[in-house]
Amino acid sequence: MSRRTPLVAGNWKMNLDHVEAAGFVQRLSWLLHDARYDYDSSAEIAIMPPYTSIRSVQVLLQAERMRVKVGAQNVSAISGGAFTGDISARMLQRLGCSYVIVGHSERRKYHPEDDVDLVDKVRAVLAAGMQPILCVGESLSERSQGIELEYAVGQVSDVTRDLSDAEASRLLIAYEPVWAIGGGMSATPKTAQNAAAAIRQHFRDRYGEAVAGVVRILYGGSVNSNNAESLMQGADVDGFLIGGAALKPDEFAKIAGIVTLAAVARDGR
Ligand code: 13P
């Protein structure tokens, strides 16, 4: 049995208001039901809607008895108080969120968040009993210098180095090379696997095999139903963080099916 359950996570970004979100979940429910999707199989599905759609998504998932998890795209590092516009980890946990994306490249770019902020956010998510999905990945500039692996591993190390073994075991890392996001140009399966392997090796060096063996490492960047199967061939790739394709229920359900089959094949190894 693989010790890591693959995750198919949809990051909706700033798309789908609460009414559109309800339509999405109903269609997804029908598709998964029609495909006789086996929630007991070895893959997990999660949706990360905008804050305003989380509650509607969560209520509908429950009503439809869909074992799909919910997450958020960002969180404040602070626990509460006079911080207009911010949302705390505790609020997300109370909404039933399981995961919180931390340090997505779009947030790093448009809302400069330094490593200190990200360290605090990861800690806040863990303290609230949820799991952070820390996003890392190089831009074309680092790639052209041939330092992409050092760069991505450095981002992981900068944010996670002071965590305890127990905390580190609950992390998920999403390797999302900036050049692959949104443009339709996915990383090759080899590139995704090399990065995931380098990140896992970092955890092995820092925390040992027990932690390195359970940290889930996702790939993100132009994942779709055509490239999902080959990207899942990487032994260190434990699923996907999906943007554009996660806004289309048919495509998202297809990818979930592909990852489930890959997970079953892995378990059989
Ligand atoms: P795309 O799948 O649209 O490339 O987005 C990836 C992403 O940023 C997920 O967090």
Residues whose N, C-alpha, C, O or C-beta is under 5 A from the ligand:
A	BS01	13P	N11 A180 I181 G182 G183 G220 G221 S222 V223 L241 I242 G243 G244 A245
